[in-house]
Amino acid sequence: MATRSRNFKICDTVSEALEGCGRGATIMVGGFGHSGIPENIIEHVREQPEINDLKIISTEAGDDGWGLGRLYEKNRISKQWVSYIGRAKGMEQAYLSGKTELELIPQGALAEKVRCCGSGIPAFYSVTGLHTLFGDGKLPTKYNSDGSVAKYNTKRETRDFGGKTFMLEEAFEPAEFAWIKATKADKMGNLFFKGTSYNFNAIMAKAAKTVIVEAEEIVEIGDIPPEQVHVPGLYVNRLFKGETYQHKIEVLKTLSDDTSKKDPDAAKTSEDPREMIAHVAAQEFKTGMNCNLGVGIPTMAAGFAASMGIHVFLQSENGMTGCGPYPEKGKEDSDWINAGKETVTVLPGGSTFGSDESFGQIRGGHLDMTVLGVSWIPFINCK
């Protein structure tokens, strides 16, 4: 007969699960975009004015209409460690007006800081952000109400390894709470994540003193096969079944929206600079490559390559390989998105994993190529 952990409890309500989580709490919050966010917890907290002055560790805040953006609307968050502002205008305004302190951290470093926290590793070295405002300690983290800078981020220590310079990144301290969303959980607290909802949920479930999980479905012990358990129940303290899930999609894309596959011959004479750049980039692909792509021009480049009979295996940094085309209309799924938050499909042979694994693949040099898009590049006269 299976025995539950003495530190594990199945709760009847979200209110019961959040007992003790109040003013000033530091919280790890899983999710990426709208995929895998603990929406029942967020919506409940939004209606509890006494739960405020929260310190949040999460890769982003969704947007103003859903996710942590809903807590910014109510001025509940006083500080956030974050890698992306994006569509969260409420977060942006709170930051620029001095209401919220933001520690902007490269997403791969953020994931590793969480992973190391959960693994008892105090620090690690990374090259990401070296010789930037972030690495040099010149990135504003807090503004005064008059727009002047009140506080900057901490300058990173550096050390050379093998003739290369790296920055020291300290792991996060364990948070007081973690808010995690699982697709399925059993009555021992074992968790399963569907598709790209894996993202930051798995590592954050290991990096807090009290881990609170909301699940779409709670099943009997043994109903999740051992090899499909993404987070063992020993990490989980409180579990409840979410009442409703809206499965909102941040960027809905279907096959009818796919303009990435264009005639490569037409691009040669195109006057559209985006198409010209994409066509040049497409020449770098070789069939069978494993590639990480940004959105926009990089995606267009992959489309040109496919039109030329060059097919690559795409990795998306939110946690999947084998990223396929947009879905047919009506078959889109909020738990299958790419790093641009767009709905996608997965190709045969594809896989999903956590954000820490994704950036480990990139940092470890296991991909053949990365193609990124930028707004502009300053011209330097080298003569």
HELIX and SHEET records of a PDB file:
HELIX    1   1 VAL A   14  ALA A   17  1                                   4    
HELIX    2   2 GLU A   39  ARG A   46  1                                   8    
HELIX    3   3 GLY A   69  GLU A   73  1                                   5    
HELIX    4   4 LYS A   89  LEU A   96  1                                   8    
HELIX    5   5 GLN A  107  SER A  119  1                                  13    
HELIX    6   6 GLY A  195  SER A  197  5                                   3    
HELIX    7   7 ASN A  201  MET A  204  1                                   4    
HELIX    8   8 PRO A  226  GLN A  228  5                                   3    
HELIX    9   9 GLY A  233  TYR A  235  5                                   3    
HELIX   10  10 LEU A  255  ASP A  257  5                                   3    
HELIX   11  11 PRO A  264  LYS A  268  1                                   5    
HELIX   12  12 PRO A  273  ALA A  282  1                                  10    
HELIX   13  13 ILE A  297  SER A  307  1                                  11    
HELIX   14  14 SER A  355  ARG A  363  1                                   9    
SHEET    1   A 8 LYS A   9  ILE A  10  0                                        
SHEET    2   A 8 ARG A 238  LYS A 241  1                                        
SHEET    3   A 8 ALA A 208  VAL A 219  1                                        
SHEET    4   A 8 ALA A 175  ASP A 186  1                                        
SHEET    5   A 8 THR A  26  VAL A  29  1                                        
SHEET    6   A 8 LEU A  54  ILE A  57  1                                        
SHEET    7   A 8 ILE A  77  VAL A  82  1                                        
SHEET    8   A 8 GLU A 101  LEU A 104  1                                        
SHEET    1   B 5 LYS A   9  ILE A  10  0                                        
SHEET    2   B 5 ARG A 238  LYS A 241  1                                        
SHEET    3   B 5 ALA A 208  VAL A 219  1                                        
SHEET    4   B 5 ALA A 175  ASP A 186  1                                        
SHEET    5   B 5 LEU A 191  PHE A 192 -1                                        
SHEET    1   C 3 ALA A 123  SER A 126  0                                        
SHEET    2   C 3 LYS A 164  GLU A 170 -1                                        
SHEET    3   C 3 THR A 158  PHE A 161 -1                                        
SHEET    1   D 2 PRO A 140  TYR A 143  0                                        
SHEET    2   D 2 VAL A 149  TYR A 152 -1                                        
SHEET    1   E 5 VAL A 346  THR A 352  0                                        
SHEET    2   E 5 MET A 320  CYS A 323 -1                                        
SHEET    3   E 5 PHE A 313  SER A 316 -1                                        
SHEET    4   E 5 ASN A 290  LEU A 293  1                                        
SHEET    5   E 5 MET A 369  VAL A 371  1                                        
END                                                                             
